[in-house]
Amino acid sequence: MTGLRLGPLLRYADGSTATVWVEASRPCTAEVRCADGARGTAGTFQVAGHHYALVPVTGLTAGTATAYEVFLDGTRVWPLPDSRFPPSEIRTPAAVDADRDTGDGDGAGDGDGIRVAFGSCRWAAPPAGGHDPVGPDALDSLASRLAADPAAERPDVLLLLGDQVYADEVSDATRERIATRRGLADPPGAEIADFEEYTWLYYESWLDPEVRWLLSTVPSCMVFDDHDVIDDWNTSASWLADMRATAWWRERLLSGLMSYWVYQHLGNLAPAELAADPLYAAVREAPDATDELRAFASRADTDPASVRWSYRRDFGRVRLLMVDSRAARVLDEDGRSMLHPGEQAWLREQTLDGPGSYDHLLIGTSLPWLLPHLVHDAEAWDAALCRGERGARWARMGEKIRRGADLEHWAAFPESFAALAELIAEAGSGAGAPASVLVLSGDVHHAYLAEPRWHEGPGPDARVLQLTCSPVHNSVPASIRVGFRFGWSAVARALGRRLRRHGRCPRPPVDWRKRGGPWFGNQLMFLTLRGRSARLRLEQARGDGALTTVEESDLTP
C-alpha cells in the first residue's frame, strides 16, 4: 500500500483554490477531498527516488472553512489513524475588492482582516520526551494552542523567513545516520552532502507531530536563508571561489537548491504560475526528473539572473513580496549588490504595480534591512575596506573580518541598502500610498522593531517599520544577547560613526530608532492587517509549551 511519507502541507489558498503538497512512498495519484465537495487530484513526480505531488484543489467557497482528507491511490492516508489533532482545514479568505478606495477609513467591511504570523531559524525539535537544548519550539506551541482551542485566533498565513533546515548543523540522530551511510572523515563530514540527506532534514523537521498538523492547516510561504545551504552562503566573491575549489561544494549546493525547489519553493507559487512554469511541466512529464531539476539548479548556480526565487502574493489589499536575498546577489566587489539588476527591476515593478491597490506592503527578506546601529556601521565600514577604500592590506583584513563576523546583511551592500530605502519612500508617498510598509526579517536570533527617518524631505506618508523576529527554535547565546543590546546603545552609535569615518563611508539615506526590543527567546510575530490599520503582537514560547505575549503595538495609530 502506498504510504504518506511527509505532509500534507497546505501551501497556497485564495477564495476558490488551494494547493496541498505531499510526499508518497511510491508513484501514485494523490487526491484531496474536502467536506464541502471541493477536491483535486495530481499524479506524483519523481526526484532521486522520492515521489511528490502538489495537488490543486478547486471549487472552494470564499470566506469558508472546510475539513479535508488526503487519499493516495484511493486509500485514505490523512488524517492519521488515532490522530489527537482536529481535522485539517482549508480556510479561504473572504472576497475583498482589491481596487476599492479605502480613503482614510478603518476598513469596515473587511471582516477580521488578514492575520500573518512570521519568524525564522527553526532547528528541528528532538523527538517527544527528548531533551531540547534550545528550549520550547514556538511552532509547536502555536500548533498546541490552535489544536486545543478552535476559537483561538488563527493566522491566515505563516511566513517562514529562512533557515527552515540546517544543512551545516545537524542533530545527533542525523549525524549518526550520516555515519552509517558514508562516514564522517571526509568533507563535508557531519553536514549534509546530497539530495538524499536533505530529505532527512525535512523529515526530521516536518514530521514533528505538532508542526506537521500546523502546516497541514495553515497556509505557508517560505524563502531560504544561508543555513538552508551553508552558514554565510554567498558572503563574497572570494568566499564563493574558495567553496567552489572544494570537492564537495557543488553537490551540496545543487542538492540544496533541488530540495528547496521541491520542498519549499514549489508551494510558494499560485496555480496560474505553476501552469505557466516550464520547469514544473518538465518535472511532471519526466519518468524521473532528477536530471531536469539538477540542470535547473546548475543554471541557478552559474547564472543566478536566469532564475527567480522571489515571488509575490496578494491577500486582498495586503501585498507580500518575498525577496531572495541570498542567491540573487552580485558578489564582484566593483558591482557588489544584494540583488542582481533583473531582481531589482522585478522588486521595483511589483512594488509600484497598481498604485493605490494595496493598504499594506510587506517585504519579506530573510536578512534585516535595518540593524542595530553598530552592526550596520561595522558592515558598511567593512564593505568599504573590502572594495579598497583604505588600500590592499585593509582589503585583505576586511575580507577576514567579513567572514569571521558574518558581516553580509543589507548594510554590507550599501548601494542596495540605499536603493531599498529609495523604493520604500517612493512606494509609501503620494496619492494612493499604503498605510504601512513593513520589512519582515529574521536571521539575527532576536526580535525588535525599528523605524527609519529619511534625511532629505519629509519622508514617505506610509508608516515604515523594520520588524525582525527570530529564532522560532534555536539557541540564543549570552554573547548574542549582550552584543545586540550594546549595538543599540549611544556608545555603540559613537563607535559606529568612527568606523564610518575610517572607511570613508557616505551617510546612509535614512537614520532609524529602535521602537521595541530587543527580545530574546523562541518566538513568533503576529500581524493583524484590517483596512488601513496594522497591529503587532510578539509571543514567546515558555517552558510549559505555551505562547506568552511580550509585546503588543498599534503600528498605524
JOUR-V859469 format. One record per residue. N is the residue number from 1. RES is the residue in one small letter. SS is DSSP state (2 for helix, 1 for strand, 0 for the rest). PHI is phi in whole degrees, -180 to 180 (* if undefined). PSI is psi in whole degrees, 0 to 359 (999 if undefined). Layout:
# JOUR-V859469
N_RES_SS_PHI_PSI, N_RES_SS_PHI_PSI
This chain:
# JOUR-V859469
1_m_0_*_140, 2_t_0_-70_132, 3_g_0_-109_159, 4_l_1_-93_109, 5_r_1_-81_323, 6_l_1_-155_149, 7_g_1_97_189, 8_p_1_-77_151, 9_l_1_-114_123, 10_l_1_-81_115, 11_r_1_-104_288, 12_y_1_-99_144, 13_a_1_-153_124, 14_d_0_-123_201, 15_g_0_-70_343, 16_s_0_-137_347, 17_t_0_-135_160, 18_a_1_-152_165, 19_t_1_-127_141, 20_v_1_-128_125, 21_w_1_-100_139, 22_v_1_-142_156, 23_e_1_-120_128, 24_a_1_-108_167, 25_s_0_-83_344, 26_r_0_-161_172, 27_p_0_-59_140, 28_c_0_-169_179, 29_t_1_-105_124, 30_a_1_-97_138, 31_e_1_-135_139, 32_v_1_-113_125, 33_r_1_-120_124, 34_c_1_-100_152, 35_a_0_-64_334, 36_d_0_-90_6, 37_g_0_101_345, 38_a_0_-67_149, 39_r_1_-161_172, 40_g_1_-164_154, 41_t_1_-136_154, 42_a_1_-158_141, 43_g_1_-78_152, 44_t_0_-75_156, 45_f_1_-116_158, 46_q_1_-116_134, 47_v_1_-137_121, 48_a_0_52_40, 49_g_0_81_6, 50_h_1_-111_154, 51_h_1_-126_125, 52_y_1_-131_155, 53_a_1_-148_143, 54_l_1_-116_108, 55_v_1_-92_119, 56_p_1_-82_126, 57_v_1_-106_124, 58_t_1_-121_167, 59_g_0_86_13, 60_l_0_-75_158, 61_t_0_-110_130, 62_a_0_-60_142, 63_g_0_75_23, 64_t_0_-129_167, 65_a_1_-126_133, 66_t_1_-136_133, 67_a_1_-70_152, 68_y_1_-138_159, 69_e_1_-127_157, 70_v_1_-117_134, 71_f_1_-122_140, 72_l_1_-119_118, 73_d_0_51_41, 74_g_0_85_356, 75_t_1_-103_130, 76_r_1_-71_129, 77_v_1_-122_352, 78_w_1_-148_131, 79_p_0_-65_158, 80_l_0_-68_151, 81_p_0_-58_138, 82_d_0_60_29, 83_s_0_-63_138, 84_r_0_-90_1, 85_f_0_-99_155, 86_p_0_-63_163, 87_p_0_-58_142, 88_s_0_-69_142, 89_e_1_-127_153, 90_i_1_-108_116, 91_r_1_-106_123, 92_t_0_-101_141, 93_p_0_-69_151, 94_a_0_-68_153, 95_a_0_-66_133, 96_v_0_-130_136, 97_d_0_-78_103, 98_a_0_-68_345, 99_d_0_-102_0, 100_r_0_-70_155, 101_d_0_-91_112, 102_t_0_-86_346, 103_g_0_55_225, 104_d_0_-107_18, 105_g_0_-72_176, 106_d_0_-96_7, 107_g_0_87_20, 108_a_0_-55_138, 109_g_0_98_355, 110_d_0_-91_8, 111_g_0_64_227, 112_d_0_-88_4, 113_g_0_72_201, 114_i_1_-112_130, 115_r_1_-111_124, 116_v_1_-119_130, 117_a_1_-112_142, 118_f_1_-151_157, 119_g_1_-179_181, 120_s_0_-153_174, 121_c_0_67_78, 122_r_1_-120_106, 123_w_0_-79_136, 124_a_0_-59_133, 125_a_0_-72_149, 126_p_0_-70_165, 127_p_0_-58_158, 128_a_0_-53_132, 129_g_0_89_347, 130_g_0_-81_158, 131_h_0_-71_132, 132_d_0_-108_104, 133_p_0_-70_346, 134_v_0_-113_10, 135_g_0_89_181, 136_p_0_-65_147, 137_d_0_-87_125, 138_a_2_-65_327, 139_l_2_-70_320, 140_d_2_-58_317, 141_s_2_-65_319, 142_l_2_-64_316, 143_a_2_-60_316, 144_s_2_-62_320, 145_r_2_-66_315, 146_l_2_-67_323, 147_a_2_-69_325, 148_a_2_-80_333, 149_d_0_-134_97, 150_p_0_-59_338, 151_a_0_-88_357, 152_a_0_-64_146, 153_e_0_-60_130, 154_r_0_-119_131, 155_p_0_-64_144, 156_d_0_-81_337, 157_v_1_-156_145, 158_l_1_-112_121, 159_l_1_-101_120, 160_l_1_-107_109, 161_l_0_-98_36, 162_g_0_116_158, 163_d_0_58_47, 164_q_0_-69_331, 165_v_0_-135_159, 166_y_0_-119_100, 167_a_0_-74_341, 168_d_0_-110_0, 169_e_0_-138_81, 170_v_0_-89_161, 171_s_0_-75_167, 172_d_2_-60_321, 173_a_2_-64_318, 174_t_2_-69_322, 175_r_2_-59_315, 176_e_2_-65_323, 177_r_2_-67_320, 178_i_2_-61_318, 179_a_2_-62_327, 180_t_2_-78_342, 181_r_2_-93_317, 182_r_0_-145_359, 183_g_0_80_169, 184_l_0_-117_2, 185_a_0_-74_326, 186_d_0_-98_150, 187_p_0_-60_145, 188_p_0_-88_21, 189_g_0_62_229, 190_a_0_-85_47, 191_e_0_-131_169, 192_i_0_-73_137, 193_a_0_-109_325, 194_d_0_-152_183, 195_f_2_-60_317, 196_e_2_-59_316, 197_e_2_-70_329, 198_y_2_-60_322, 199_t_2_-61_328, 200_w_2_-63_321, 201_l_2_-62_317, 202_y_2_-68_322, 203_y_2_-61_313, 204_e_2_-61_322, 205_s_2_-80_316, 206_w_2_-100_357, 207_l_0_-90_355, 208_d_0_-50_121, 209_p_2_-56_317, 210_e_2_-67_315, 211_v_2_-67_322, 212_r_2_-60_315, 213_w_2_-68_317, 214_l_2_-58_313, 215_l_2_-71_343, 216_s_2_-81_346, 217_t_2_-130_352, 218_v_0_-120_120, 219_p_0_-58_149, 220_s_1_-135_147, 221_c_1_-125_138, 222_m_1_-133_155, 223_v_0_-150_149, 224_f_0_-81_163, 225_d_0_-133_197, 226_d_2_-67_315, 227_h_2_-67_342, 228_d_2_-60_339, 229_v_0_-121_298, 230_i_0_-169_151, 231_d_0_-54_132, 232_d_0_62_34, 233_w_0_-52_128, 234_n_0_61_45, 235_t_0_-65_316, 236_s_0_-161_170, 237_a_2_-65_320, 238_s_2_-71_325, 239_w_2_-59_314, 240_l_2_-65_320, 241_a_2_-63_320, 242_d_2_-65_319, 243_m_2_-67_318, 244_r_2_-67_342, 245_a_0_-80_349, 246_t_0_-85_160, 247_a_0_-79_340, 248_w_0_-103_345, 249_w_2_-65_317, 250_r_2_-60_314, 251_e_2_-64_321, 252_r_2_-62_312, 253_l_2_-66_311, 254_l_2_-61_319, 255_s_2_-67_323, 256_g_2_-63_316, 257_l_2_-70_320, 258_m_2_-62_313, 259_s_2_-69_324, 260_y_2_-63_317, 261_w_2_-60_316, 262_v_2_-72_309, 263_y_2_-86_332, 264_q_2_-120_304, 265_h_2_-66_320, 266_l_2_-56_318, 267_g_2_-74_348, 268_n_2_-72_341, 269_l_0_-90_144, 270_a_0_-73_156, 271_p_2_-53_321, 272_a_2_-66_323, 273_e_2_-68_321, 274_l_2_-62_318, 275_a_2_-64_332, 276_a_0_-98_3, 277_d_0_-90_113, 278_p_2_-67_329, 279_l_2_-67_317, 280_y_2_-61_320, 281_a_2_-64_316, 282_a_2_-65_321, 283_v_2_-65_319, 284_r_2_-71_330, 285_e_2_-83_336, 286_a_0_-77_141, 287_p_0_-59_321, 288_d_0_-142_118, 289_a_0_-93_15, 290_t_2_-58_314, 291_d_2_-67_318, 292_e_2_-62_317, 293_l_2_-73_326, 294_r_2_-67_321, 295_a_2_-64_321, 296_f_2_-62_313, 297_a_2_-64_322, 298_s_2_-63_318, 299_r_2_-64_321, 300_a_2_-63_328, 301_d_2_-73_312, 302_t_2_-80_332, 303_d_0_-139_79, 304_p_2_-56_332, 305_a_2_-70_347, 306_s_2_-84_353, 307_v_0_-129_141, 308_r_0_-121_119, 309_w_0_-96_340, 310_s_0_-69_157, 311_y_1_-158_165, 312_r_1_-121_139, 313_r_1_-133_135, 314_d_1_-112_128, 315_f_1_-116_87, 316_g_0_61_241, 317_r_0_-100_26, 318_v_1_-116_125, 319_r_1_-108_130, 320_l_1_-113_126, 321_l_1_-118_110, 322_m_1_-92_119, 323_v_1_-109_130, 324_d_0_-77_107, 325_s_0_-109_26, 326_r_0_-125_299, 327_a_0_-83_344, 328_a_0_-91_12, 329_r_0_-76_152, 330_v_1_-104_121, 331_l_0_-103_346, 332_d_0_-60_132, 333_e_2_-59_328, 334_d_2_-72_336, 335_g_2_-132_31, 336_r_0_-57_130, 337_s_1_-153_142, 338_m_0_-65_326, 339_l_0_-126_134, 340_h_0_-69_163, 341_p_2_-55_321, 342_g_2_-66_323, 343_e_2_-69_320, 344_q_2_-63_319, 345_a_2_-65_319, 346_w_2_-61_315, 347_l_2_-62_318, 348_r_2_-65_315, 349_e_2_-61_314, 350_q_2_-70_326, 351_t_2_-67_318, 352_l_2_-94_359, 353_d_0_-66_126, 354_g_0_66_65, 355_p_0_-52_133, 356_g_0_83_3, 357_s_0_-91_357, 358_y_0_-141_150, 359_d_0_-95_337, 360_h_1_-141_134, 361_l_1_-112_121, 362_l_1_-107_122, 363_i_1_-109_107, 364_g_1_-90_117, 365_t_1_-138_127, 366_s_0_-56_328, 367_l_0_-101_133, 368_p_0_-61_141, 369_w_0_-75_311, 370_l_0_-103_124, 371_l_0_-114_170, 372_p_0_-51_143, 373_h_2_-59_317, 374_l_2_-65_322, 375_v_2_-64_315, 376_h_2_-58_310, 377_d_2_-65_324, 378_a_2_-65_322, 379_e_2_-70_319, 380_a_2_-65_318, 381_w_2_-61_313, 382_d_2_-64_321, 383_a_2_-61_321, 384_a_2_-66_318, 385_l_2_-61_314, 386_c_2_-66_332, 387_r_0_-90_7, 388_g_0_96_16, 389_e_0_-62_330, 390_r_0_-116_18, 391_g_0_100_173, 392_a_2_-66_320, 393_r_2_-64_316, 394_w_2_-67_328, 395_a_2_-65_318, 396_r_2_-64_319, 397_m_2_-66_321, 398_g_2_-61_321, 399_e_2_-67_320, 400_k_2_-63_318, 401_i_2_-66_317, 402_r_2_-57_314, 403_r_2_-73_318, 404_g_2_-69_328, 405_a_2_-107_8, 406_d_0_58_47, 407_l_0_-92_80, 408_e_0_-150_36, 409_h_0_-91_191, 410_w_2_-56_324, 411_a_2_-62_335, 412_a_2_-80_358, 413_f_0_-125_74, 414_p_2_-55_321, 415_e_2_-68_324, 416_s_2_-70_322, 417_f_2_-58_313, 418_a_2_-67_321, 419_a_2_-64_321, 420_l_2_-67_321, 421_a_2_-60_317, 422_e_2_-66_318, 423_l_2_-66_318, 424_i_2_-63_318, 425_a_2_-63_319, 426_e_2_-66_315, 427_a_2_-67_329, 428_g_0_-94_12, 429_s_0_-121_153, 430_g_0_86_185, 431_a_0_-60_135, 432_g_0_80_10, 433_a_0_-63_144, 434_p_0_-69_165, 435_a_0_-72_328, 436_s_1_-147_149, 437_v_1_-124_115, 438_l_1_-119_121, 439_v_1_-94_116, 440_l_1_-104_126, 441_s_1_-146_173, 442_g_0_-141_233, 443_d_0_75_317, 444_v_0_-95_10, 445_h_0_58_37, 446_h_0_-163_174, 447_a_1_-122_147, 448_y_1_-166_165, 449_l_1_-120_134, 450_a_1_-136_143, 451_e_1_-123_125, 452_p_1_-84_158, 453_r_1_-134_127, 454_w_1_-80_138, 455_h_0_-72_326, 456_e_0_-111_130, 457_g_0_78_180, 458_p_0_-76_348, 459_g_0_85_173, 460_p_0_-69_158, 461_d_0_-75_328, 462_a_0_-71_152, 463_r_1_-77_124, 464_v_1_-113_130, 465_l_1_-143_144, 466_q_1_-94_121, 467_l_1_-115_115, 468_t_1_-119_133, 469_c_0_-147_114, 470_s_0_-165_160, 471_p_0_-91_164, 472_v_0_-76_320, 473_h_1_-161_93, 474_n_0_-167_175, 475_s_0_-81_151, 476_v_0_-130_85, 477_p_0_-61_156, 478_a_2_-59_325, 479_s_2_-63_323, 480_i_2_-66_317, 481_r_2_-60_311, 482_v_2_-65_314, 483_g_2_-63_315, 484_f_2_-75_327, 485_r_2_-61_315, 486_f_2_-65_324, 487_g_2_-60_338, 488_w_0_-92_355, 489_s_0_-79_165, 490_a_2_-65_321, 491_v_2_-61_318, 492_a_2_-63_322, 493_r_2_-63_320, 494_a_2_-65_319, 495_l_2_-63_319, 496_g_2_-62_320, 497_r_2_-63_324, 498_r_2_-67_320, 499_l_2_-62_317, 500_r_2_-63_320, 501_r_2_-64_318, 502_h_2_-64_321, 503_g_2_-84_359, 504_r_0_56_43, 505_c_0_-84_134, 506_p_0_-67_155, 507_r_0_-67_133, 508_p_0_-65_158, 509_p_0_-70_346, 510_v_1_-133_152, 511_d_1_-111_167, 512_w_1_-152_156, 513_r_1_-122_143, 514_k_1_-73_125, 515_r_1_-103_352, 516_g_1_-175_147, 517_g_1_95_191, 518_p_1_-77_147, 519_w_1_-117_140, 520_f_0_-124_138, 521_g_0_146_176, 522_n_0_-80_122, 523_q_1_-154_163, 524_l_1_-137_147, 525_m_1_-104_146, 526_f_1_-126_133, 527_l_1_-115_136, 528_t_1_-115_115, 529_l_1_-114_108, 530_r_1_-131_116, 531_g_0_58_234, 532_r_0_-104_17, 533_s_1_-104_150, 534_a_1_-141_127, 535_r_1_-124_146, 536_l_1_-121_144, 537_r_1_-139_132, 538_l_1_-109_129, 539_e_1_-127_140, 540_q_1_-117_146, 541_a_1_-79_130, 542_r_0_-103_173, 543_g_0_-61_333, 544_d_0_-85_5, 545_g_0_88_359, 546_a_0_-88_158, 547_l_1_-95_133, 548_t_1_-121_132, 549_t_1_-73_128, 550_v_1_-115_349, 551_e_1_-158_137, 552_e_1_-135_135, 553_s_1_-143_142, 554_d_1_-91_112, 555_l_0_-83_344, 556_t_0_-131_65, 557_p_0_-68_999
